[in-house]
Amino acid sequence: MKKAGWALSAVMLLGLAAGCSSQSSDPVGSGTEAPESAVQQGEVELKFLMWGNQSHMDVYEKLIAEFQSEHPGIKVKMESVPFTEYQQKISVLAAGKSLPDLAWVSERMIPQFKQNGILADVSEFKNDAEFNLEDYIPSTLDLFREGDQLLGLPFSTPPIVMFYNKALFDQAGLTDPNTLAVEGNWTWEQFEASAKAIANTNAQDRVYGANFFRDWKTWVALSSYSWSNGSGPFNDDMTAFTWNDQYGVETMEMLDRMMFDDQSHPKAGEQVSFDAGNVGMFFDVYSYVSKAREITNFEWSIAPMPSGSQGSVSMLGQAGYTLFKDSKHPEEAKKLLKFFASQSGIQATSTFFVPPRTSVLNDDAFLNQPNNPPKEHILQAVIEEMPKARIIPGHVLWQDIDNAILQGFDRLFGRSGTTADSLAQMQRDVEAILNR
């Protein structure tokens, strides 16, 4: 697997972030929109597509209002689509030649969009002294490079972290994960034991020790077990499915024990949420902090992923802005992109996202957002983990690969056959796609 090539100095102060993204499944909504009747003659209307939740949209409403004030001849219409439907939505819009002018994209979408040739080149930003592209951490731009072209700009580079309910740890008499990590004792074995100790199977006071799944379609957090032991779901160049090995089997057997034996993990389809207070540990990209900050009924924080024989390894998400070639207003769209991706724009969105600009990453304002986790926990779970984090390799057939893996999880959840048999079938299905 390819490690994220972060060139971060020890003095950098900050997170997802992919990440990337919080890859939200909130309902479709809209922000600062100009109704069709409100668009005056001669004005340009730009369409901006994203998958954010309402808190994210509130930030963009303010940004859009400021942009429109500075550019009175341009209106911006924002729409949010659930992340699980987002890539398909872009594909449908591309087929109908009705793509937005500017959109969020995640790391897994880029290979398909590059192959489809729908992304616009924004290489001219390299020569824009005011924009200062050199402020971007170089490795954050790699995903968007295609030869001499630059096909987008990142705004979020979040690692997956573990959100935990400190009250439940205290209630179970357990040492918190941050302390254990400092001691070198935050291992997968300790994680599983902690989840079992936290769990309460009483129907009226049901508490789960842990939850790996945001929406039962997001399985990537489980990759960390294999990565932390020197393996992973795929090889470096995404030509083989390698999860059907010792560590893949151990991952699925751990999940099976937690679901069915210890009952410390929800079963497939059960709807639970960390912010409700009945889940001890929850894995998501750092951007989930936008929802966690609203929690008032219990103390929570973030911690690194548990360690295997090779230490702790998180998944690094990445999300960015792209323009599309078919835009009817390419120059106006570039102005909006420049505004969103400027230092001040990245500063505004760093409320939720791990910033790719060095100037913002080094700013204490990122660490000291209201209701943030303690500064030392952000440094420990985000900054110190980012150099080790890994990106899932991209592929033009990612949606098909993802569906094949999800079908494998369905077999695991239904306990139809052994774990080894299920993973072997998963390998056959995925590699049939990779070999097309």
N, C-alpha and C positions, 0 to 999 in steps of 0.2 A: 504494500500500500504506500501511497505517496504521502510523505509528511509535509505539513504546511511549512513553507519556508520563511518563517517569521524572523525578521532581523530586529528584534526588540531589545533595547538596552535595559539594564537593571533599574535605571532611574525612571523608566516610563511609568506613568500613572494613568490608570484608566479612569469588554463586552457588549451581543448577539445579541453572533450573535446572534439569521440563517439563519441572523443568520440570518443570519440569516435569518434568521431568521427566525419573531415568534410566528410560527407558521399556524395562524389562527384559522378556525373554522367558523368565525362569526358570520351572521347572515349578511347578505348583500346590503350595502348601504351607500350613502353618498355624503360628501362633505360640502365644501363651498362650491355649489353648482350655480350656473347661470341658466335659468330656464330658457328654452328656445326663444320664447317671446321677448326675453330680456336682452338677447344678443342684438346690439344695434348694428345698423348697416355700416359696413366697413370694419367691424370688429371681427377678430379671429377667435374661434373657440377651440381650445386644445382639450383632448381627452386623456385623462390620467387614470391608469388601472393599477390596483394594488390588492393585497389580500389582508390588510391589517384589521385589527379590531377597533372599537370605537375610540379607545384612548389614543391609538396611533392616528386615527383620522382627525381627532381634535387638534393634534400637533400640526398636521398638514393643512387643516382649515386655516390656521393662523399664518402658516407659510404662504398659502395660496392668496390669502387676503393681502399680505404684504407684497407679494409679487404683482398682483393685479393693480395695487396702488401705484407701484413703480412703472407698470406697463398698462396704462389705461385702455389701450386698444386690444388687449388680450384677455379673454375669459378662460377659466380652467374648470372643467367638469370632472369631478373625481368619482370613481366607483370602486367598491371593494367586493371581491369575489372570494368565497372560501378557498383556502389553499388546496384542499383535496380536489377541487374542480378547476383550478387555475390554469394548469398547463393545457388541459383539453379546451378550455375557453379560448386561450390564445390561438390554438390550432384552428378552431372553428372560425374565429374572427379573421385569421390569415386566409383561410379558404374563401371566405366571403369578401375579401379585400376591404375589411372594415376594422383594421387594427387601430388601437389607440395611438396617440402621438408619442406618449411616454408611458412606460410601465415598469413595475417591479419585476425582477426575475430572480430565481434562485439558482444555485450552482448546478442542480440536476437538470435544469431546463436548457442551459446554454448550448450543449452539444447539438440538440435537435434544432434549435433556432438558428445556429450557425449553418448547419447543413441545409436548412430550408432557405437560407439566404435572405432572411427578412430583417436582419439587424442593420442599422445605419452606422456608418463609420463616424466617430467623433474625434479622430486623431488631431484635428485642429486645436483641441484643448491643450495639446502639448506645447504650443507656441503662445499660449495666452498667459502673459505674465501675471495679470490680475487674478486669474483662476489658480495658478500655482499648483500644477499637477505634481510637482516634486514633493509636495507636502504629503502625498499619499504614500503609505508603506508600499514599496515596490511589489512585494509578493501578492498584495491584494488586487493588483491589476492583471495578474497572470491569466485568470479565468477569462478575461475579456479580450485578450490579445488573439489576433489571427493574422500571422505574418506581420506586416507593417501596420495593420489596422488595429484600432481600438474600438471595440464594439459595445462599450458600456462603461459605467463607473460604479464601484461598490459604495454602499452606504452602511452595511452591517456585516460584521465578521464574528459571529457569536459561537463560542464553544458550547457544547452541552454541559450543563452543570447539574448537580443534585440539589433540589430545594428540599429542605427538611423542616418538620414541625418540632421545634425544640421542646414545647410543652409535653409532647408525647414521649420524647426521649427522657425527659426528666421524670415523667410519671412512671416509666418502666425502669427507672434507676440506671439508665445507660449513659455512657460517656458520649458526648456529641461527636459527629464525624470530623469536624475541623480539628479538634484536639487529637483524635485518633490519627488523623492524617499527619499532623506535626510529629507525632510519636512514631510514625511508620507502621501503624497498626490498622489503617483503614483499608482492609482487604475485602475481596469478594466474599470470603468465608464470614468475616465479621459483619458485612452488610446483610447477608442472609440470616445470620443469627439475630441481628438487631431487628430485622423485619418480623421475625417470628416472635420476638419478645414484645414488640409493640402491638401486634395484632390482637384484636378482641373479637371473637366470633359470636358474642351475644347479639342477637338480632336487633335489640333495641339500642345497643351501644356499639354497633358494628364499626370496627376500626381496621384498616388494612395497613400492613407494615410498609408496603412499597407499591409503586405503580410505574411500569416502564412505558406505558402507552398513552399518548395524548388523546388519540381518537380511534384506537384499534386499527389504524391504517399506517401508523408511524412507528416502524420497528427499529429504526437506525440506532437508538440508544443502546440496544443489546449488542451492537458491534463492539462496544468498548471492552467487553469481557475477552473476546478473542484478541483484539489489538493489544490489550495489556499483557497478553501471553505470547506475543510475537506472531500472531496469525491475523485473520480477517475474513470478511465475506467474499472478497474478490482479490485477484492478483493486481499488480501495479498498472498494467495496461488494459485492464478490464476485458481480458480475453478468456478468463476462467473463473468459475464459481468455486471458491476455496473454503466455504463455511462447512463443508461436509468433511470435517476433520475432528481431531480430539476436542479442540476447544469449541467448535460449533456444537458438537454433541453435548459437551458440558454446559454450554449456554442454555440449550433447550431443556436439558434435564434439570437445571437449576430453576428455570421458569416453571416446569411441570411440578416440581416439589413445592414451590411457593404457592402455586394455584390450588393444587389438589391435596397435598399432604399437610402442609403447614397452614393453608388457607390464609396466608399473609399477603397474597396478591389477588386483586379482583379477577374473576373469570371473564372470558371473552364476552363482550356485549354489556357487561355491567357498567353503569354510568356513575363514576365517582369523580370528585374533583378535590385537588389539594386545598384550595381556598375554603372548602367547606369544613376543614378541620379534622377529617376522619381518614387521612392518609399520612403516614409517617414520613415517607420519602417519595419524591416525584422527580423524574428526569425530563428536562426540557432545555432548549437553548436559553441563554441568558435573557433574551428578550421577554420571556415570560414574567420577568420582574415587573413589567407594566401592569399585570394583573395582581401579582403578589403584593405590590405596594398598597393595595386597597384592603389587605387583610388587617383587621383590628382586633379580632377575638382570640388570637394566639400569637406567640412569638415564633418567628421563622427566620431562617437564614439560608445561605447556599454553601456547598462544600464541593471538593473535587470528586471525580468519579473514583470508585474503589480501585485498588491496585491488584494486579496480577504479578506474575514472575518478572515482568519487564517494567513494572511501575504502573502509574495511572495514565490512561490515554483516552482523550475525549474525541468526539466527532466535532469538526469545525464546519459550521454552516457558513454560507455566504449569500448575501442578497445585494442586488444592485439595480441601477436604473439603466434602461436601454431605450433608444429611439428606434423607430421602424422606417424602413426605406419608403414605404408608400404614404408617408405623412403628406398631407396637402399643405402643411405649414411647417416645413423643416427648419426654417430660420427661427421662427417663434418657439418651436419645440426645443431648439438648442438653448435659447435664452432661459427656458424653464429648467432644463437640465442643469445649466450652469448655476442657476439660483439654488436649486435643491442640493447640488453637490459642492457648493462653495463651503468655505470654512464656517460661515455663519449658519448655513443650511445643515451641515453635518453636526454642528454644535446643537442645533435645535432638536434633531432627531436622536442625538446621543442620550436623550432622556430615556430611551428604550433600547438603543442599539449600540453595539460595540463599534466605535468609530474607526474608519480606515485612515483618517488623517492624523499624522503625528501630532500636530498642534492641538488637536482636540483630545487625543488619547492622553496627552501629557497634562491636560487641564484638570485641576482638582474639582471643577464643576461636574465632571463626569462621575467621580466617586461620591460626591456629596449631594446627590439628588435627594429630595425629601423622601423619607420612608425607605431608603436604600438599606441593603444589608450592611453590616459593619465594614468599614474600609479594608480592614485586614482580611476579611473573608473574601471580598472581591479580588484583592490581590492574589490570595491563595487559590481560589477556585477559577479565576478567569485569566489574570495576567500571567501567572506562573505556569498555567496549563496550556496556554495558547501555543508556545513553541513546540510542544509535543503533539498537538492535536492533528488529526488526519481528516482529509476530505474524501468522501465517497467518490470514486472515479465516475466521471460522467459517461453517458452513452446515448446515442441517438434513439435507441429503443428503450429508454429508461422506463417508460410507462408499462411496457410489456414485461420487463424484468421485475418491476415492482409488483405487478399483478401476480406473476408466477410465485414470488416469494410470499405474498399474502395468502395465496392458495395453500402453500406449504404450512403457514401458520394455522390456517383453518384446520388442516389435518392434525396438527399438534394439539390445538385446543380441543378438538373432538376426540383425541387419544385413539385415532384410527391407525393402528400399527405402532411399531416401535419408533423411538426418536431417530435412530439410525436409518430406518427404512424411509421415514418421512424426509430426512435431509438428503438421502440418496435420490429420491424422486425430485426434490427441489433442485438438486444439481442437474439432473437430466433436463428438467424443464427450462432452467435458466440458460444452460449451455446450448440448448437447441436454438434459443433466441440469439445468443452471442454468435453463433455460427451461421446465421442467415446470410 
